[in-house]
Amino acid sequence: MAATVTCGLTAGLFYAYACSVMPALARVDDRTFIEVMQRVNVAILNGWFVLGFVGALLTTAAAVALHLPSDGHHALPATIAALVLYVAAIGVTRSINIPLNDELEKAGAPQRIADPAAVRGRFEPRWVRFNVLRALLCTAALGCLAWALFLDGQS
């Protein structure tokens, strides 16, 4: 249950960015976009985010481990699939989104950036594309965990 809830929180976060935050920011000027994303990238590093993001990894791994020695082997493939999908989402985050966030931060204060359109252009399209991928991976992991709960309820 904890794996499903925490994975759902993370899937929901990435989904909310994909369908509301980033489309809204697509309509603002370059300096505003950069400033907001720089602030978000700082603000998101908090305990509530860590609870969902890291919690989903830990609880999903625990769900896999708990199904190994028990009679719950029927739910094991779904929990393993969820873990693989979630680890893939973390991989995307670590290898694509975080480096882009770091690059955006290194650009400096938006008011001092000589070519904010170029900075935004290097960041926004790729970040948005890979955020959608993270949302899909986390949502698929959530679906696998929900299926595992269903299968557990059948036994």
GIUR-V217292 format. One record per residue. N is the residue number from 1. RES is the residue in one letter. PHI is phi as a letter, one per 40 degrees, with the letter a starting at -180 (* if undefined). OMEGA is omega in whole degrees, 0 to 359 (999 if undefined). D_LAST is the distance of its C-alpha to the last C-alpha in Angstrom with 1 decimal. Layout:
n=N res=RES phi=PHI omega=OMEGA d_last=D_LAST
n=N res=RES phi=PHI omega=OMEGA d_last=D_LAST
This chain:
n=1 res=M phi=* omega=181 d_last=16.0
n=2 res=A phi=c omega=178 d_last=19.4
n=3 res=A phi=c omega=180 d_last=19.3
n=4 res=T phi=c omega=181 d_last=18.6
n=5 res=V phi=c omega=183 d_last=21.4
n=6 res=T phi=c omega=176 d_last=23.9
n=7 res=C phi=c omega=177 d_last=23.4
n=8 res=G phi=c omega=177 d_last=23.8
n=9 res=L phi=c omega=181 d_last=27.0
n=10 res=T phi=c omega=177 d_last=28.4
n=11 res=A phi=d omega=179 d_last=27.6
n=12 res=G phi=c omega=178 d_last=29.2
n=13 res=L phi=c omega=181 d_last=32.2
n=14 res=F phi=c omega=176 d_last=32.9
n=15 res=Y phi=c omega=180 d_last=32.4
n=16 res=A phi=c omega=175 d_last=34.8
n=17 res=Y phi=c omega=184 d_last=37.4
n=18 res=A phi=c omega=187 d_last=37.0
n=19 res=C phi=b omega=180 d_last=37.4
n=20 res=S phi=b omega=186 d_last=39.8
n=21 res=V phi=c omega=184 d_last=41.3
n=22 res=M phi=c omega=174 d_last=42.6
n=23 res=P phi=c omega=177 d_last=43.8
n=24 res=A phi=c omega=180 d_last=45.7
n=25 res=L phi=c omega=178 d_last=47.2
n=26 res=A phi=c omega=184 d_last=48.2
n=27 res=R phi=c omega=181 d_last=50.7
n=28 res=V phi=b omega=180 d_last=52.5
n=29 res=D phi=c omega=187 d_last=55.4
n=30 res=D phi=c omega=182 d_last=54.9
n=31 res=R phi=c omega=178 d_last=56.0
n=32 res=T phi=c omega=178 d_last=53.7
n=33 res=F phi=d omega=182 d_last=50.8
n=34 res=I phi=c omega=181 d_last=51.5
n=35 res=E phi=c omega=181 d_last=52.0
n=36 res=V phi=c omega=181 d_last=48.8
n=37 res=M phi=c omega=176 d_last=46.6
n=38 res=Q phi=c omega=180 d_last=48.4
n=39 res=R phi=c omega=179 d_last=47.7
n=40 res=V phi=c omega=182 d_last=44.0
n=41 res=N phi=c omega=175 d_last=43.5
n=42 res=V phi=c omega=185 d_last=44.9
n=43 res=A phi=c omega=185 d_last=43.2
n=44 res=I phi=c omega=179 d_last=39.7
n=45 res=L phi=c omega=181 d_last=39.8
n=46 res=N phi=a omega=184 d_last=38.6
n=47 res=G phi=c omega=181 d_last=35.9
n=48 res=W phi=c omega=177 d_last=33.9
n=49 res=F phi=c omega=180 d_last=33.8
n=50 res=V phi=c omega=179 d_last=33.0
n=51 res=L phi=d omega=180 d_last=30.1
n=52 res=G phi=c omega=187 d_last=28.4
n=53 res=F phi=c omega=179 d_last=29.7
n=54 res=V phi=c omega=179 d_last=29.4
n=55 res=G phi=d omega=179 d_last=26.5
n=56 res=A phi=c omega=178 d_last=24.4
n=57 res=L phi=c omega=183 d_last=25.2
n=58 res=L phi=c omega=182 d_last=24.6
n=59 res=T phi=c omega=176 d_last=21.3
n=60 res=T phi=c omega=175 d_last=19.9
n=61 res=A phi=c omega=178 d_last=21.3
n=62 res=A phi=c omega=178 d_last=19.7
n=63 res=A phi=c omega=176 d_last=16.2
n=64 res=V phi=c omega=182 d_last=16.9
n=65 res=A phi=c omega=181 d_last=18.2
n=66 res=L phi=c omega=179 d_last=15.4
n=67 res=H phi=c omega=182 d_last=12.9
n=68 res=L phi=c omega=185 d_last=15.5
n=69 res=P phi=c omega=189 d_last=15.6
n=70 res=S phi=b omega=174 d_last=12.0
n=71 res=D phi=c omega=184 d_last=9.0
n=72 res=G phi=c omega=183 d_last=8.1
n=73 res=H phi=c omega=180 d_last=10.4
n=74 res=H phi=c omega=178 d_last=8.7
n=75 res=A phi=c omega=184 d_last=9.7
n=76 res=L phi=c omega=180 d_last=12.9
n=77 res=P phi=d omega=180 d_last=15.1
n=78 res=A phi=c omega=179 d_last=14.8
n=79 res=T phi=c omega=176 d_last=15.6
n=80 res=I phi=c omega=178 d_last=18.4
n=81 res=A phi=d omega=178 d_last=19.7
n=82 res=A phi=c omega=180 d_last=19.9
n=83 res=L phi=c omega=179 d_last=21.8
n=84 res=V phi=c omega=180 d_last=24.1
n=85 res=L phi=c omega=181 d_last=24.9
n=86 res=Y phi=c omega=177 d_last=25.5
n=87 res=V phi=c omega=176 d_last=27.7
n=88 res=A phi=c omega=178 d_last=29.6
n=89 res=A phi=c omega=177 d_last=30.2
n=90 res=I phi=c omega=178 d_last=31.6
n=91 res=G phi=c omega=176 d_last=33.7
n=92 res=V phi=c omega=180 d_last=35.2
n=93 res=T phi=d omega=184 d_last=35.9
n=94 res=R phi=c omega=186 d_last=37.6
n=95 res=S phi=c omega=183 d_last=39.5
n=96 res=I phi=b omega=189 d_last=40.6
n=97 res=N phi=c omega=180 d_last=40.2
n=98 res=I phi=c omega=176 d_last=41.3
n=99 res=P phi=d omega=176 d_last=44.3
n=100 res=L phi=c omega=177 d_last=45.3
n=101 res=N phi=c omega=180 d_last=45.1
n=102 res=D phi=c omega=178 d_last=47.2
n=103 res=E phi=c omega=179 d_last=49.7
n=104 res=L phi=c omega=178 d_last=50.0
n=105 res=E phi=c omega=180 d_last=50.7
n=106 res=K phi=c omega=178 d_last=53.3
n=107 res=A phi=c omega=177 d_last=55.1
n=108 res=G phi=g omega=181 d_last=56.4
n=109 res=A phi=c omega=183 d_last=57.3
n=110 res=P phi=d omega=181 d_last=57.1
n=111 res=Q phi=c omega=183 d_last=60.6
n=112 res=R phi=b omega=181 d_last=62.0
n=113 res=I phi=c omega=182 d_last=60.2
n=114 res=A phi=c omega=182 d_last=62.9
n=115 res=D phi=b omega=182 d_last=60.7
n=116 res=P phi=c omega=179 d_last=57.6
n=117 res=A phi=c omega=179 d_last=56.8
n=118 res=A phi=c omega=178 d_last=56.5
n=119 res=V phi=c omega=179 d_last=54.3
n=120 res=R phi=c omega=181 d_last=52.0
n=121 res=G phi=c omega=177 d_last=52.1
n=122 res=R phi=c omega=185 d_last=50.9
n=123 res=F phi=c omega=195 d_last=48.0
n=124 res=E phi=d omega=185 d_last=46.7
n=125 res=P phi=c omega=182 d_last=45.8
n=126 res=R phi=c omega=180 d_last=44.0
n=127 res=W phi=c omega=181 d_last=42.2
n=128 res=V phi=c omega=180 d_last=41.1
n=129 res=R phi=d omega=183 d_last=39.9
n=130 res=F phi=c omega=172 d_last=37.8
n=131 res=N phi=c omega=177 d_last=36.5
n=132 res=V phi=c omega=177 d_last=35.1
n=133 res=L phi=c omega=178 d_last=33.5
n=134 res=R phi=c omega=179 d_last=31.9
n=135 res=A phi=c omega=180 d_last=30.6
n=136 res=L phi=c omega=179 d_last=29.1
n=137 res=L phi=c omega=180 d_last=27.5
n=138 res=C phi=c omega=178 d_last=26.1
n=139 res=T phi=c omega=176 d_last=24.9
n=140 res=A phi=c omega=177 d_last=23.1
n=141 res=A phi=c omega=177 d_last=21.5
n=142 res=L phi=d omega=178 d_last=20.4
n=143 res=G phi=c omega=178 d_last=18.9
n=144 res=C phi=c omega=179 d_last=17.0
n=145 res=L phi=c omega=177 d_last=15.7
n=146 res=A phi=c omega=178 d_last=14.8
n=147 res=W phi=c omega=178 d_last=12.9
n=148 res=A phi=c omega=176 d_last=11.0
n=149 res=L phi=c omega=178 d_last=10.3
n=150 res=F phi=c omega=180 d_last=9.2
n=151 res=L phi=c omega=177 d_last=6.8
n=152 res=D phi=c omega=179 d_last=5.6
n=153 res=G phi=c omega=181 d_last=5.6
n=154 res=Q phi=c omega=184 d_last=3.8
n=155 res=S phi=c omega=999 d_last=0.0
